[in-house]
Amino acid sequence: MRSSLEKSVVLVGGGISALMSAYFLKKISPDKSIYIIENSSKLGGKYSSFKYEDDLYFDQGMHVIYESCDEDIDNIYREILPESEWNIFHKNEKDIAGVFYNGKLQHYSHYIDLRNVSKNKYQLYLSSLFGSLNKPEDTGSAEKSLRSRFGDLIFKENHAKILLNLYGQEPKNLTDLAIKLTALERVLMFDEPEMLDLMKSSLIRSRIGFPNQLGLPDIRPNEQKALYPKKYGMQNFVDAFEAKLKELGVFVHKNTEVENITLDSGAISSIDVRVSKTENINLAVDTLIWCAGLPSIASGLGVSFEGVQYEQGRKIVYVNLIFDKPINTGRLYYFYCYDQGFSTHRVTNYSEYCPDEKARNRFRCCVELWPEKNNLIPDDLTEDNILGIAISELKTFGVISEQELKFSSVEKNVGRFPLPSLNNQNALNELRTRLKNINLRNLINIGVLSEKEIFFLPDVLNDAFEKLRGAFK
Ligand SMILES: Cc1cc2nc3c(=O)[nH]c(=O)nc-3n(C[C@H](O)[C@H](O)[C@H](O)COP(=O)(O)OP(=O)(O)OC[C@H]3O[C@@H](n4cnc5c(N)ncnc54)[C@H](O)[C@@H]3O)c2cc1C
């Protein structure tokens, strides 16, 4: 076994949180020895891309970078790729999203539209909404939160069905995060002129959406922008990042598993890793930054899982497609499907946030399927079955009609979407407590769900950098 006796900062998990953290630490302490240990064959995690022949990339569904509104973090993006190599989206162009709901593809907003109902039902919905406005918000579960925001009737006839369809769980068993994951925190109830007036109230603004996302008045509290590489494929950014880190002297080990973590006097003293199933290395540890999920570090440290039952979420299948003409989604970057009877969870139209691709007449689209929503077991389906489902549903959404398919690929081994259930939240809370009780002074947990409700990249990185600044003063 090879040993490195110099104490190093070791980051386990090579997703964006690890890359950003390693770069930041090298900037503040250039002499620090830093290792990134990644168990797959590429860095980037969910921000990596599939690579097909002829350098054809496909991202994992919709993954643009939203800034964290923290200079230390946001400047890094421009230090890895110069500003001229990014498409940068401001204000209303930052996130143009829609939803397929009640048989209609909404291009104007991703909040569910409750205006298309009978006059009588609309009056009842208004009573449901206004009856709840003066009540305090209850965030104890998705159900409690939605009932307190929109009243019982709106919740029962809309959100309850949507959440059950998405996650296969009653909303009383889901957390508030379930509402944020697909933007269920607002509904559309009023037309533009009325909304312009009503939105002067921050309470209304927090519950009622503006029914024309591209015409939303400039009321955002910050200047957060969205970034996507000009050259299609988030992997281009990840590859540039890897090259930069190596240039700075960061050691990157891919296809590498953590075999053993050794403790000594209340700290992690060393870690054994196995590179490409052939070479073992023992690294003396200054600090271990775990960026690969709480369950794996808990298991690596021998924490008891007694009473901790983690429930699996929906299995994801990506169907990557290229058409000869633009798909019929207008300006949308992506839309969710909330209606029952569909396997589609989300459709991404890459051309709108990477327009350079249009010039090459390549119109990429990713259909993210959650087949279990429709009682289908992905492993029982052939790739042809899956492709057929995606194409048929795109036709029903009205997204394709005349378009000719130029390329398709089905990606089945991409894992599951984390189930935002109260049970899982409690399980992770319990693991956090048990990990804290071991009281290791040189372990930092960052990344997706390392803390409650930390999921999207800006939150992941804000949390990570706060911890890094605290630990490496
Ligand atoms: C299923 C899923 C879907 C998502 N969809 C979206 C979305 O559509 N839009 C969006 O904005 N955000 C989405 N997110 C959130 C977003 O992906 C994260 O905020 C972001 O990827 C955070 O990066 P990370 O480095 O913490 O984690 P990840 O990107 O998950 O990277 C973790 C890395 O750790 C590696 N790893 C795991 N276990 C080990 C181990 N034991 N040893 C070594 N390496 C290990 C993995 O291979 C991976 O490279 C999604 C997250 C998940 C989990």
The ligand as a MOL file (V3000), in Angstrom:
LIG
                    3D

  0  0  0     0  0            999 V3000
M  V30 BEGIN CTAB
M  V30 COUNTS 53 58 0 0 0
M  V30 BEGIN ATOM
M  V30 1 C -31.6580 12.7960 -8.1780 0
M  V30 2 C -31.3670 14.2730 -8.1320 0
M  V30 3 C -31.9210 15.0930 -9.1060 0
M  V30 4 C -31.6420 16.4630 -9.0720 0
M  V30 5 N -32.1950 17.2500 -10.0130 0
M  V30 6 C -31.9020 18.5650 -10.0210 0
M  V30 7 C -32.3730 19.3980 -11.0340 0
M  V30 8 O -33.0620 18.9290 -11.9150 0
M  V30 9 N -32.0540 20.7090 -11.0440 0
M  V30 10 C -31.2440 21.2290 -10.0750 0
M  V30 11 O -30.9430 22.4280 -10.1110 0
M  V30 12 N -30.7730 20.4620 -9.0690 0
M  V30 13 C -31.0870 19.1600 -9.0320 0
M  V30 14 N -30.6070 18.3730 -8.0370 0
M  V30 15 C -29.7580 18.9850 -7.0280 0
M  V30 16 C -28.3370 19.1690 -7.6040 0
M  V30 17 O -28.0310 18.0610 -8.3960 0
M  V30 18 C -27.3650 19.3600 -6.4560 0
M  V30 19 O -27.6430 20.5620 -5.8020 0
M  V30 20 C -25.9210 19.4070 -6.9050 0
M  V30 21 O -25.6460 18.3670 -7.7780 0
M  V30 22 C -25.0460 19.3710 -5.6770 0
M  V30 23 O -23.8370 18.7730 -5.9490 0
M  V30 24 P -23.1470 17.7420 -4.9590 0
M  V30 25 O -21.7260 17.8150 -5.2710 0
M  V30 26 O -23.5210 18.0030 -3.5460 0
M  V30 27 O -23.8060 16.3300 -5.2890 0
M  V30 28 P -23.7870 15.4000 -6.5570 0
M  V30 29 O -23.9280 16.1450 -7.8030 0
M  V30 30 O -24.8170 14.3590 -6.2580 0
M  V30 31 O -22.3480 14.7190 -6.5350 0
M  V30 32 C -21.9880 13.7260 -5.5990 0
M  V30 33 C -20.7700 12.9770 -6.1440 0
M  V30 34 O -20.3270 12.0570 -5.1620 0
M  V30 35 C -20.0270 10.8140 -5.7880 0
M  V30 36 N -20.1590 9.7780 -4.7650 0
M  V30 37 C -21.2910 9.3140 -4.1880 0
M  V30 38 N -20.9880 8.4100 -3.2540 0
M  V30 39 C -19.6490 8.2970 -3.2200 0
M  V30 40 C -18.7350 7.5370 -2.4330 0
M  V30 41 N -19.1500 6.6860 -1.4870 0
M  V30 42 N -17.4120 7.6890 -2.6810 0
M  V30 43 C -16.9680 8.5490 -3.6310 0
M  V30 44 N -17.7840 9.2880 -4.3900 0
M  V30 45 C -19.1080 9.1770 -4.1750 0
M  V30 46 C -21.0380 10.7090 -6.9110 0
M  V30 47 O -20.6220 9.8150 -7.9290 0
M  V30 48 C -21.0700 12.1590 -7.3950 0
M  V30 49 O -20.0860 12.4170 -8.3640 0
M  V30 50 C -30.8410 17.0040 -8.0530 0
M  V30 51 C -30.2870 16.1620 -7.0780 0
M  V30 52 C -30.5460 14.8080 -7.1140 0
M  V30 53 C -29.9120 13.9300 -6.0560 0
M  V30 END ATOM
M  V30 BEGIN BOND
M  V30 1 1 1 2
M  V30 2 1 2 3
M  V30 3 2 2 52
M  V30 4 2 3 4
M  V30 5 1 4 5
M  V30 6 1 4 50
M  V30 7 2 5 6
M  V30 8 1 6 7
M  V30 9 1 6 13
M  V30 10 2 7 8
M  V30 11 1 7 9
M  V30 12 1 9 10
M  V30 13 2 10 11
M  V30 14 1 10 12
M  V30 15 2 12 13
M  V30 16 1 13 14
M  V30 17 1 14 15
M  V30 18 1 14 50
M  V30 19 1 15 16
M  V30 20 1 16 17
M  V30 21 1 16 18
M  V30 22 1 18 19
M  V30 23 1 18 20
M  V30 24 1 20 21
M  V30 25 1 20 22
M  V30 26 1 22 23
M  V30 27 1 23 24
M  V30 28 2 24 25
M  V30 29 1 24 26
M  V30 30 1 24 27
M  V30 31 1 27 28
M  V30 32 2 28 29
M  V30 33 1 28 30
M  V30 34 1 28 31
M  V30 35 1 31 32
M  V30 36 1 32 33
M  V30 37 1 33 34
M  V30 38 1 33 48
M  V30 39 1 34 35
M  V30 40 1 35 36
M  V30 41 1 35 46
M  V30 42 1 36 37
M  V30 43 1 36 45
M  V30 44 2 37 38
M  V30 45 1 38 39
M  V30 46 1 39 40
M  V30 47 2 39 45
M  V30 48 1 40 41
M  V30 49 2 40 42
M  V30 50 1 42 43
M  V30 51 2 43 44
M  V30 52 1 44 45
M  V30 53 1 46 47
M  V30 54 1 46 48
M  V30 55 1 48 49
M  V30 56 2 50 51
M  V30 57 1 51 52
M  V30 58 1 52 53
M  V30 END BOND
M  V30 END CTAB
M  END
